[in-house]
């Protein structure tokens, strides 16, 4: 996902915050390990879409 797209900050259903730091990198923020486990599928979807655009 390119930060020039509409996805500069993504919060799918309030699940994960993605902040694009540069064209080729982003920062994903979680509160703790439990949150990572519960929101894994949403993170996987974001990563698949991002890698698919490379």
C-alpha positions in Angstrom: 0.0 0.0 0.0 1.5 3.2 -1.1 1.2 6.1 1.3 0.1 8.3 -1.6 -3.1 6.2 -1.7 -6.0 6.7 0.6 -4.5 4.3 3.1 -2.1 6.6 4.9 -3.7 5.6 8.2 -5.8 2.5 8.2 -8.1 1.5 11.0 -10.2 -1.4 9.7 -13.2 -1.6 11.9 -11.2 0.2 14.6 -8.9 -2.8 14.8 -5.3 -1.7 13.9 -3.7 1.6 13.5 -1.2 1.8 10.5 0.9 4.9 10.1 2.8 5.2 6.9 6.3 6.5 7.7 7.6 6.4 4.1 6.6 5.0 0.8 8.0 1.6 1.7 7.4 1.3 5.5 4.8 1.7 8.1 4.3 1.5 11.8 1.6 -0.8 13.3 0.7 -0.1 16.9 -0.7 -2.7 19.4 -1.2 -2.3 23.1 0.1 -5.7 24.1 0.6 -9.3 22.9 -3.0 -10.2 23.6 -4.1 -7.5 21.1 -1.7 -8.9 18.5 -3.3 -12.3 18.8 -6.9 -11.0 18.6 -6.2 -8.7 15.6 -3.9 -11.0 13.7 -6.2 -11.6 10.7 -6.6 -7.8 10.1 -2.9 -7.3 10.2 -2.4 -10.2 7.8 -4.8 -8.7 5.4 -3.0 -5.3 5.5 0.4 -7.0 5.0 -0.9 -9.1 2.0 -2.4 -6.0 0.3 0.8 -4.0 0.9 3.1 -6.8 -0.4 0.8 -7.3 -3.4 1.5 -3.7 -4.5 5.3 -4.1 -4.5 
